[in-house]
Amino acid sequence: VEKFKSIERAIRESNYKEWILTFDISGPISNIAMSGDVQSWLNYRSKLGRYIVSNDGKARKLNKENSNLLEDETSYDITSGHIMTRFPNLYFTCVTKSNIVTITLSEKPFANCKVFGEQWIGSYLGNVLSDGTLVSRSGLNPTRSMTINSFWEAAQKNGSNWGLSDYRQRQMMMVIYLCEFLDANSQKCLGYRMNGNTNNWVPVVYNGITGKTNILGERCG
């Protein structure tokens, strides 16, 4: 039985192949080519998703089409946890020759690669509750005008393994964005601002609440 299991494991792992992004940084990056095993990217993409995560680490998958519901289309208590997006392990290399950048990616290790370890990132801008706890939930106005240290302390109220998004996570999200849109112009792909008016954005942002993309499920930026 163990031999069969090892064979099955080897076959399964052999299906994780590399996909490759290539682009020229000498001008606007609007034409990113994807090559290699594109199906491996689609397999990885299918594993990205939103969950409601309680402080004890238990996670329940949300519906792919509507984040207001669980995977089985039943409702949930938003106050029972945090809405988080899961990013599985992503292995990569990045090489620049002249102006050509080549990023190679895979779910499994390959030669000379580095790794973005699995991440759970808040799906919304955070709100600090009256008890001082930082949460990622819909229906709340994001907290602002606090120091990073204060936000960190608020995150730690959930437990010692909770924290803030860091530069490494931003890099990972940027790479996944490039895979999804193949265009570095994020404003063109995701939108320019909340209402599109020059100086009228302040009240819209200050009075806005999280969760307006919930009805897009996992298809939003």
Number of C-alpha atoms within 10 A of each C-alpha: 6 7 8 9 10 11 12 12 11 11 11 10 12 10 14 18 18 22 21 21 19 19 22 18 13 9 8 11 13 15 13 19 15 20 12 14 16 15 14 18 22 13 13 18 15 11 11 14 21 26 24 26 20 16 14 9 11 10 16 16 19 26 21 20 15 17 25 22 19 18 17 9 14 10 12 14 9 14 13 12 22 24 28 23 21 18 22 17 17 21 19 24 16 14 11 13 8 9 11 12 16 19 17 20 28 22 22 17 17 15 7 8 15 14 16 17 14 13 17 19 21 21 20 21 18 24 23 20 12 7 8 15 17 27 24 26 25 24 14 19 18 21 15 12 7 9 9 10 10 14 21 16 18 23 22 17 17 18 12 9 10 17 17 18 13 9 9 12 18 11 12 19 15 14 17 19 16 17 21 15 16 21 18 17 14 16 9 9 14 11 12 11 11 12 12 10 10 8 7 11 13 13 9 11 14 12 10 15 17 18 20 10 16 18 16 15 17 19 12 9 12
